[in-house]
């Protein structure tokens, strides 16, 4: 029997728009994003969401 998978869609943390010429992949997180990202990660782990790297 196949294992059921779940997909979690999560928006990225707040990014900085100080340099409008940067493409999205190069845009750093803002101070707010730097603070929020670890909090989001800890909450997801607390709820049992762990990455499947296979």
N, CA, C and O atoms as a GROMACS GRO file, in nm:
protein
  216
    1UNK      N    1   0.085  -0.119   0.000
    1UNK     CA    2   0.000   0.000   0.000
    1UNK      C    3   0.089   0.125   0.000
    1UNK      O    4   0.190   0.129   0.071
    2UNK      N    5   0.053   0.224  -0.078
    2UNK     CA    6   0.132   0.348  -0.090
    2UNK      C    7   0.117   0.435   0.034
    2UNK      O    8   0.011   0.441   0.095
    3UNK      N    9   0.225   0.501   0.069
    3UNK     CA   10   0.224   0.595   0.181
    3UNK      C   11   0.165   0.728   0.135
    3UNK      O   12   0.200   0.778   0.028
    4UNK      N   13   0.077   0.783   0.215
    4UNK     CA   14   0.019   0.913   0.184
    4UNK      C   15   0.120   1.022   0.215
    4UNK      O   16   0.183   1.022   0.321
    5UNK      N   17   0.135   1.113   0.124
    5UNK     CA   18   0.227   1.227   0.142
    5UNK      C   19   0.144   1.352   0.166
    5UNK      O   20   0.029   1.362   0.122
    6UNK      N   21   0.203   1.448   0.234
    6UNK     CA   22   0.141   1.578   0.254
    6UNK      C   23   0.234   1.684   0.197
    6UNK      O   24   0.356   1.672   0.206
    7UNK      N   25   0.175   1.786   0.140
    7UNK     CA   26   0.251   1.896   0.083
    7UNK      C   27   0.220   2.022   0.163
    7UNK      O   28   0.104   2.060   0.177
    8UNK      N   29   0.323   2.086   0.213
    8UNK     CA   30   0.308   2.210   0.289
    8UNK      C   31   0.356   2.324   0.200
    8UNK      O   32   0.471   2.325   0.157
    9UNK      N   33   0.269   2.419   0.173
    9UNK     CA   34   0.307   2.538   0.097
    9UNK      C   35   0.329   2.650   0.197
    9UNK      O   36   0.242   2.682   0.278
   10UNK      N   37   0.446   2.708   0.191
   10UNK     CA   38   0.485   2.809   0.288
   10UNK      C   39   0.548   2.926   0.216
   10UNK      O   40   0.637   2.907   0.132
   11UNK      N   41   0.504   3.042   0.246
   11UNK     CA   42   0.562   3.162   0.186
   11UNK      C   43   0.695   3.194   0.254
   11UNK      O   44   0.713   3.169   0.373
   12UNK      N   45   0.786   3.249   0.178
   12UNK     CA   46   0.916   3.285   0.233
   12UNK      C   47   0.903   3.398   0.335
   12UNK      O   48   0.801   3.467   0.340
   13UNK      N   49   1.006   3.416   0.414
   13UNK     CA   50   1.009   3.524   0.513
   13UNK      C   51   1.021   3.658   0.441
   13UNK      O   52   1.053   3.663   0.322
   14UNK      N   53   0.996   3.765   0.512
   14UNK     CA   54   1.000   3.901   0.456
   14UNK      C   55   1.137   3.930   0.398
   14UNK      O   56   1.240   3.914   0.464
   15UNK      N   57   1.137   3.974   0.272
   15UNK     CA   58   1.264   4.006   0.206
   15UNK      C   59   1.285   4.157   0.198
   15UNK      O   60   1.192   4.236   0.213
   16UNK      N   61   1.408   4.194   0.174
   16UNK     CA   62   1.446   4.334   0.164
   16UNK      C   63   1.433   4.383   0.021
   16UNK      O   64   1.474   4.313  -0.073
   17UNK      N   65   1.378   4.499   0.004
   17UNK     CA   66   1.365   4.560  -0.129
   17UNK      C   67   1.451   4.685  -0.139
   17UNK      O   68   1.420   4.775  -0.218
   18UNK      N   69   1.558   4.692  -0.061
   18UNK     CA   70   1.647   4.809  -0.063
   18UNK      C   71   1.714   4.827  -0.199
   18UNK      O   72   1.741   4.940  -0.239
   19UNK      N   73   1.740   4.717  -0.269
   19UNK     CA   74   1.804   4.724  -0.401
   19UNK      C   75   1.707   4.667  -0.504
   19UNK      O   76   1.702   4.546  -0.523
   20UNK      N   77   1.631   4.753  -0.572
   20UNK     CA   78   1.531   4.705  -0.668
   20UNK      C   79   1.590   4.635  -0.790
   20UNK      O   80   1.517   4.571  -0.865
   21UNK      N   81   1.721   4.645  -0.810
   21UNK     CA   82   1.785   4.580  -0.925
   21UNK      C   83   1.818   4.433  -0.900
   21UNK      O   84   1.853   4.361  -0.993
   22UNK      N   85   1.808   4.387  -0.775
   22UNK     CA   86   1.837   4.247  -0.745
   22UNK      C   87   1.723   4.158  -0.792
   22UNK      O   88   1.606   4.194  -0.780
   23UNK      N   89   1.758   4.041  -0.846
   23UNK     CA   90   1.654   3.945  -0.879
   23UNK      C   91   1.610   3.876  -0.749
   23UNK      O   92   1.682   3.879  -0.650
   24UNK      N   93   1.493   3.815  -0.751
   24UNK     CA   94   1.437   3.756  -0.629
   24UNK      C   95   1.530   3.655  -0.562
   24UNK      O   96   1.536   3.650  -0.439
   25UNK      N   97   1.601   3.574  -0.640
   25UNK     CA   98   1.687   3.471  -0.582
   25UNK      C   99   1.804   3.531  -0.504
   25UNK      O  100   1.858   3.466  -0.414
   26UNK      N  101   1.844   3.654  -0.537
   26UNK     CA  102   1.957   3.719  -0.471
   26UNK      C  103   1.915   3.814  -0.359
   26UNK      O  104   2.000   3.867  -0.288
   27UNK      N  105   1.785   3.834  -0.344
   27UNK     CA  106   1.736   3.932  -0.247
   27UNK      C  107   1.749   3.877  -0.105
   27UNK      O  108   1.698   3.769  -0.076
   28UNK      N  109   1.816   3.950  -0.015
   28UNK     CA  110   1.832   3.901   0.123
   28UNK      C  111   1.704   3.920   0.204
   28UNK      O  112   1.614   3.994   0.165
   29UNK      N  113   1.697   3.851   0.316
   29UNK     CA  114   1.585   3.871   0.408
   29UNK      C  115   1.601   4.005   0.478
   29UNK      O  116   1.713   4.052   0.501
   30UNK      N  117   1.489   4.066   0.510
   30UNK     CA  118   1.492   4.189   0.590
   30UNK      C  119   1.518   4.150   0.735
   30UNK      O  120   1.518   4.031   0.768
   31UNK      N  121   1.538   4.247   0.821
   31UNK     CA  122   1.555   4.219   0.964
   31UNK      C  123   1.436   4.143   1.019
   31UNK      O  124   1.451   4.051   1.099
   32UNK      N  125   1.317   4.182   0.976
   32UNK     CA  126   1.195   4.113   1.018
   32UNK      C  127   1.196   3.967   0.972
   32UNK      O  128   1.156   3.877   1.046
   33UNK      N  129   1.240   3.945   0.848
   33UNK     CA  130   1.246   3.809   0.795
   33UNK      C  131   1.348   3.723   0.866
   33UNK      O  132   1.324   3.604   0.890
   34UNK      N  133   1.462   3.782   0.901
   34UNK     CA  134   1.567   3.708   0.974
   34UNK      C  135   1.514   3.662   1.110
   34UNK      O  136   1.548   3.553   1.155
   35UNK      N  137   1.432   3.745   1.174
   35UNK     CA  138   1.374   3.708   1.304
   35UNK      C  139   1.262   3.605   1.288
   35UNK      O  140   1.251   3.513   1.369
   36UNK      N  141   1.180   3.620   1.184
   36UNK     CA  142   1.062   3.535   1.168
   36UNK      C  143   1.094   3.395   1.116
   36UNK      O  144   1.025   3.300   1.154
   37UNK      N  145   1.195   3.380   1.033
   37UNK     CA  146   1.224   3.250   0.971
   37UNK      C  147   1.252   3.141   1.074
   37UNK      O  148   1.194   3.033   1.064
   38UNK      N  149   1.340   3.164   1.173
   38UNK     CA  150   1.363   3.058   1.273
   38UNK      C  151   1.238   3.027   1.356
   38UNK      O  152   1.216   2.912   1.395
   39UNK      N  153   1.158   3.129   1.384
   39UNK     CA  154   1.035   3.106   1.460
   39UNK      C  155   0.941   3.016   1.382
   39UNK      O  156   0.881   2.924   1.438
   40UNK      N  157   0.928   3.042   1.253
   40UNK     CA  158   0.842   2.959   1.168
   40UNK      C  159   0.895   2.816   1.163
   40UNK      O  160   0.817   2.721   1.170
   41UNK      N  161   1.026   2.801   1.150
   41UNK     CA  162   1.085   2.668   1.147
   41UNK      C  163   1.061   2.590   1.274
   41UNK      O  164   1.028   2.471   1.270
   42UNK      N  165   1.077   2.656   1.387
   42UNK     CA  166   1.054   2.588   1.516
   42UNK      C  167   0.907   2.548   1.531
   42UNK      O  168   0.877   2.440   1.581
   43UNK      N  169   0.817   2.634   1.488
   43UNK     CA  170   0.674   2.602   1.498
   43UNK      C  171   0.638   2.485   1.408
   43UNK      O  172   0.562   2.397   1.448
   44UNK      N  173   0.692   2.483   1.287
   44UNK     CA  174   0.666   2.370   1.198
   44UNK      C  175   0.720   2.240   1.257
   44UNK      O  176   0.652   2.137   1.252
   45UNK      N  177   0.839   2.244   1.314
   45UNK     CA  178   0.897   2.125   1.377
   45UNK      C  179   0.812   2.082   1.497
   45UNK      O  180   0.791   1.962   1.518
   46UNK      N  181   0.765   2.179   1.575
   46UNK     CA  182   0.681   2.147   1.690
   46UNK      C  183   0.554   2.074   1.647
   46UNK      O  184   0.505   1.986   1.718
   47UNK      N  185   0.501   2.111   1.531
   47UNK     CA  186   0.380   2.048   1.479
   47UNK      C  187   0.408   1.917   1.405
   47UNK      O  188   0.316   1.852   1.356
   48UNK      N  189   0.535   1.879   1.398
   48UNK     CA  190   0.569   1.752   1.336
   48UNK      C  191   0.602   1.758   1.188
   48UNK      O  192   0.616   1.654   1.124
   49UNK      N  193   0.613   1.877   1.132
   49UNK     CA  194   0.650   1.891   0.991
   49UNK      C  195   0.801   1.882   0.979
   49UNK      O  196   0.873   1.973   1.020
   50UNK      N  197   0.848   1.773   0.922
   50UNK     CA  198   0.990   1.754   0.901
   50UNK      C  199   1.014   1.731   0.752
   50UNK      O  200   0.933   1.664   0.687
   51UNK      N  201   1.121   1.784   0.698
   51UNK     CA  202   1.144   1.770   0.554
   51UNK      C  203   1.178   1.626   0.516
   51UNK      O  204   1.246   1.555   0.590
   52UNK      N  205   1.129   1.585   0.400
   52UNK     CA  206   1.164   1.456   0.341
   52UNK      C  207   1.264   1.486   0.231
   52UNK      O  208   1.226   1.532   0.124
   53UNK      N  209   1.390   1.461   0.257
   53UNK     CA  210   1.495   1.497   0.164
   53UNK      C  211   1.524   1.389   0.062
   53UNK      O  212   1.619   1.400  -0.015
   54UNK      N  213   1.443   1.284   0.061
   54UNK     CA  214   1.465   1.174  -0.035
   54UNK      C  215   1.423   1.210  -0.175
   54UNK      O  216   1.435   1.129  -0.266
   0.00000   0.00000   0.00000
